[in-house]
Amino acid sequence: MIDGGGRLRRLELPFGDPRALPMSDRLIRPDIGQVLSDARQTLHSQPHADEYLRLLRSAYQPGRSVASAFRETVERIFAQFDLLTTDAADPVLKRTSAPVIHGLVGAASTRLCFSAPHCA
């Protein structure tokens, strides 16, 4: 978030699970209130702060996934524009995009390996 002085401020959601999980599997915990309070302090002098805080409080509810809360926030902020959002956790989207992602990862791995001394 950007505070009233134009500085970037990092707010982190608390997670009890140390595993690397996709955001679609990370659930918002009941102690989200502290993060929302930090957001209120960060946004307090910004135009439309109350509106954004209501949006965040509505989207970031305990038990929801972080991915769904983020998607709702983005969709509501950009509702007046023709913005298409997709759910990266959707099984059909994953199957359809897998070949593209595998190709990109393979190409990036090859470039990284050729730039490393042990791969020459």
Beta strands, then each sheet from edge to edge (+ up, - down):
end
